[in-house]
Structure formats: C-alpha cells, structure tokens
C-alpha cells in the first residue's frame, strides 16, 4: 500500500492508483471534465491540476500515479489560479455561451465547474470561429461549437463500445470531432448506441428528444431494468409530466456499467403504434368499445365453454415474473390448458434449462465476457439483440481478443480452430441459432467439451424475461397446436408471423395488448395492456439476477397489467391465485446460481 | 451621509435585466430608502448626473459605437460600475452575431427577412452609429462587479444592490452566480 497525504489527510491506496483516486479516498473532490469513472485516465482538460510537494509543476491528478509519502494540496491559491485559467481558456475557445445552450442550468459539467470556482465573468474574449453542426443523425446532433476536446465521446466509442466511429481531425484548438473519416454521423459506422451523448460533459451532443425539455436534474428519474433483451441492463428512465423524455444507462448497472444499446435507449422513442385504450368486443364483425366488466364476462363464458384440451394461453417474454406466475397458475394449474406457451421463437433459455438437468450449473455470467482472450460466437446475435454483450467483446479486440464467429452454425472449421487455441480464459457464447431443440446433441457436445477444458460458456437467452419463462416451464409456443380458445397476453410486444400463426387458428381469440396490430384486428376480445413503462414487475436476467422494472409512467387509459387481469378473471371464476413466484422460479434446475 | 446615487442604462440587451430588477417588487421601497435612483430607462432622467453617481449599472452588450459612448460616459460618471446580465458580462445573445459577422446579420434582418418587400434596404444614415464586433462591457471599460444571468434573478439583483447601498462591495458567487 502507498501512503498519500491529501490536504493534510493521510490515506492508503493500492499501487497504481492515481492522485485523484487517493483524493477521492480522502474525501477530497477534485474538479475534472475529461475524466470519467468508466474510462481510462486521459489528462486532456487539465482542470484537475494539483500541487504536489517537491514537484516542479502542477500535475494532472487524473493521470499522475500516487507515490509513497506524496504530499498533495488541491486547494492552494496556486492550484485555484491554474484552475481558473484552464476554465478561462476553455470558455474562450469556442461558443460556450450558456444562455442559448440546451445543456445549461445543471446539466453542463463545464458550467458547474465554473460555478464551483466562483467564476462570474470571462477574462478572455472568445474566439468566434464557427464550426458546422452535424444534424444528420436521427437521435442526436453533434455541435462542435460546444466541444471542449475532452475526448470522452471518442473514448466511449472506442474503449467501451469498441466501435471506433468517433475521432478527431486537425490538431490543437482547431481539432474537431468527426465520424469515421469525416462523413456525416447519420451516414457513418455509428451504431446509434448514444453512449457518447450520455458521457459528453457539455452540450456538444444534443439529444434530440430531451433537448430543451428542461434540466435533466428536474426530470423524474426511475431506475429500471431494460426489458428488451435478457442481459439485464439497468437504465435511468427520465420522465416529465407523465411523458418519456430520455433514457440513459445507469452507471451502477452490474452488466451494462452505464452503457446502453440503441434498442434500450432509443427504441421506445420510435414507438408509433396506436394504443388500445379500452376493452373491445367484436359485435357484428366490428370491434366496439366495452367496459372491463362486459369484456371479462365474455372471456369467462368462453373459458367455461371450452374444455382444457381446447385452451391455448400464450404470453410475451417481455412480461414480468409476476405475470408469468399468475398466467401459468391460472391457465395451467387451474384449467390444465393444452398449451401455456411463450410468444417467442428463441429456444435458448428453454433448452438451457433442460440441459441444466444433465450439466448442472454449466454457465458463466455474461460479465465473464469482460475479460477473455478468445471467444467463440456460436449462432449468437450480439449486433441486434444483446448488443451490450457485443460491446464487452468488441472493445477487447484492440487489446488482442481473438473472436471466432460461426453465426449460422455452418462453419465447423471455425469452431475447430477456436477449440485448438482455447485457454482457460476463453469463452463460448451460445445463441439462438445454435441452442435449439433440434440441435440439442450439438449443444451437449460443446457443453461437454467446455466442461472438460474449463472454457466458460455464456448463453444469450433472447428476450427480456425468457429465462424466467423457461424456469416457469413456459416454452416457446408451438404454432402447430390449434385450439378453440386462445388467450394472448401480448403486452407491448410487436406482432410477427409466428404470433399471427398462433392466433389465426383459434375459433375464439382474446388479445391483451398495449398497441393495435394485426393480432388485435383479428381478435374477438381486445383488452388494453400496460406498456413496460407503465407497470412494475420483476425480470430475471440471463445471469440469474432478479431485477425490478419500476413504473415510470401512469397509463392514461383503461390499461391493466396481465397480473391484474388474470386476478379479475380468477375472481369471476371463484378462484384464488396463491402461487408464490419466488418459489415457482426455483422449481427447476438452473444454468447458473440465481440471485433472487 | 447622503444616500448613494445609482444610475442605470441599457445597451444591446432585451430590457429583461431591468424587468428582473423591477421583479424585486415591494422591496424597491426599501431599496429607495437606501439609494437615490437617478437616471435609468425607467425614470425620466436619461443620463447620469454630470457630477457623478456612486453606482452605475449597465445592461446589454456592446454592438456599436453608440453603445461604446454610453459605456464610456457611464464609467466616467460612476465610482462603481456593475455589468448586469449575460450580455453585459459575456456579450450574450447579441454576440451570436460574431459567428457570422455584422454584415450578414444586417442583410438577413433588413433585406432577407420574410416580411420585407423589394424596397428593403439596410439603414445607412450618417447619423447612425456603426457596428463593432459584439463584446462585453468589460472589453470597453473597467467593470467592478459582474452579475451574470439571463436575466439575473430579482433576488440576485436585490442582494447586489443592497450590498452596494450599504457601502459593501458585493461578492457574486454561490446562489446568485447563475449564468442560466
């Protein structure tokens, strides 16, 4: 351990710690703009200069390693003068006029730093050189005029995402941010993950939807799990007046560490479907509004009229554990429905749970991918779904990670090459194209090989709550099974060919959906459902961690959650639902240890 | 001791800072017990007393030679000069013009504006002042107190004026230092 004296306070830090780390441990706040806890120290802004006894000059605390018996002063007149000078230079370089910037009043780290130094004017005349604004991207605008050249965005794009889209052209004060080799952002290799926007300390990146919608500090922040894929990224859902304004990654998120992908951050804003606002009943061929009472009475009559062999109940993998619990108890335990299935084609989670009976806890958490020396992607989708897992791998390629990809599961040579070079630090990522019931022997073979060689295995489990569904025994629905009565809890999921085929054959169709789609058009009864932002519920991540999706918005229509609707139906039938969802989750063997 | 004399004026601003000053509401009665408000855009007297005032307050940035004259006259006639608001302190909203130049801005406003017809022309009377690159008041004369804000809140203005009325040099920091 290294002993450091910061402002007369003695602290001990690990070798390799920086002066800033030591100050943090001593409870001393050093202002900085370019430094970010999730990025490597860079030393671009010089705001964190401190005085070290014996050193010839002031040193940047973010990059200077702490040494034994170092004596650091962070608040001397010399330091304060330098800090003021650094800020004055930054303000003079570009257009940092706060009164017409969207990041002003609490959201801008540059402005906050100036306030902290009691700056109330600029000693230098600004350099009025305009830069072009790049507004070619659908989600955000890049304004070089507001840039302080801290390179947080460039480092986020490279170090954390591994995408290397952003970079700098020119040198010194003429430096400006470009995408690729200077193409418009909207036409670049940008994957629209938006992490650069989140990490930018100033108003250089302008989020189109939250800009000028009020200070981020004034928005209501709800920490919630993302319900797109099953990775379990934690996001900071920001709302105002019951309106979704912005979504950021939560720095505390164990899997995502502050990052989000396009699907988690921007997809909810692209929602353009019409809501289902009231229950609808088909009368004379037309769907007409009805009360919940009327609609549920029809459902109950139909349920009673059909035997268990005639009932199919299908639920979306975006629904909560609570919904699965009520749904499976109601339809499976009480009605012995012929099919209680998942509106999902991906079989990864289900097959994984099945193989846990043979292989035990064969899986590593997805965070194991954060440090490995080679990885085999077998039928795994990390570019559309599970993008954050993709970031973990992509960002290591620069450091020498060897990636073997067999996306379509048709290149045994690639798999063999991986096997030949694998070490204990290698990982296999299995995805939906490989982990399928009809390919189960191949999965068994690779699991057996992995357990023999100690190579880590990660299963990408598809949609948000697919793992929990598998543990509830709710398997992907079989479109070949036809029923007289089909109940579909779609929630806010999109319809697809598969869901359509599952519904088409039923004589009587109940669709519980947040949005109108071809499924609701076909239904006999439509029940308005809540969106993932309107209801609260638990989700089991692919790593077996139970996360809470907190309610961020109030449904402003008659929507009810699946659990609420099932409870109402059960009440009408004189049934009491009593299943404990935590206990239900632990009935089957798991692929890794659950944290419930 | 006589009440300190205060004079105010506006340069290239929107009058918002003076409106914010009036937002101190009934506290203006307390303030007027302490100070003698002389010239200002909201009083009849329009020029600071020739024999000088104690406190001069300027709103707005410098955009032309007339603004320069007003600033220089105010500086000459006051002991303590306060730059009030973001335009006076930094150049503010009028300084946006510097990114394109005065000629382009005049052309856009007087010739290309949607409401103009073919007879539109840029005013060129020799009586008019000429444009200069937009700058804060402190680029023309020495400023003693900077009170930024767009506009500074009534509370901030009251705090600064109350200090000055009590013969204290105000410190603009913390809550009242808000650039918006």
HADDOCK unambig.tbl for C-alpha pairs under 7 A between the chains (distance, minus, plus):
assign (segid A and resid 97 and name CA) (segid B and resid 92 and name CA) 6.63 0.50 0.50
assign (segid A and resid 98 and name CA) (segid B and resid 179 and name CA) 6.59 0.50 0.50
assign (segid A and resid 98 and name CA) (segid B and resid 180 and name CA) 6.21 0.50 0.50
assign (segid A and resid 99 and name CA) (segid B and resid 150 and name CA) 6.36 0.50 0.50
assign (segid A and resid 99 and name CA) (segid B and resid 179 and name CA) 6.95 0.50 0.50
assign (segid A and resid 99 and name CA) (segid B and resid 180 and name CA) 5.55 0.50 0.50
assign (segid A and resid 104 and name CA) (segid B and resid 180 and name CA) 6.05 0.50 0.50
assign (segid A and resid 105 and name CA) (segid B and resid 180 and name CA) 5.43 0.50 0.50
assign (segid A and resid 118 and name CA) (segid B and resid 173 and name CA) 5.17 0.50 0.50
assign (segid A and resid 118 and name CA) (segid B and resid 174 and name CA) 6.85 0.50 0.50
assign (segid A and resid 120 and name CA) (segid B and resid 146 and name CA) 6.16 0.50 0.50
assign (segid A and resid 120 and name CA) (segid B and resid 147 and name CA) 6.88 0.50 0.50
assign (segid A and resid 120 and name CA) (segid B and resid 148 and name CA) 6.36 0.50 0.50
assign (segid A and resid 120 and name CA) (segid B and resid 172 and name CA) 6.87 0.50 0.50
assign (segid A and resid 120 and name CA) (segid B and resid 177 and name CA) 6.49 0.50 0.50
assign (segid A and resid 121 and name CA) (segid B and resid 89 and name CA) 6.04 0.50 0.50
assign (segid A and resid 121 and name CA) (segid B and resid 90 and name CA) 6.65 0.50 0.50
assign (segid A and resid 121 and name CA) (segid B and resid 146 and name CA) 6.47 0.50 0.50
assign (segid A and resid 122 and name CA) (segid B and resid 90 and name CA) 6.80 0.50 0.50
assign (segid A and resid 128 and name CA) (segid B and resid 98 and name CA) 6.13 0.50 0.50
assign (segid A and resid 128 and name CA) (segid B and resid 99 and name CA) 5.45 0.50 0.50
assign (segid A and resid 129 and name CA) (segid B and resid 99 and name CA) 6.29 0.50 0.50
assign (segid A and resid 130 and name CA) (segid B and resid 99 and name CA) 5.63 0.50 0.50
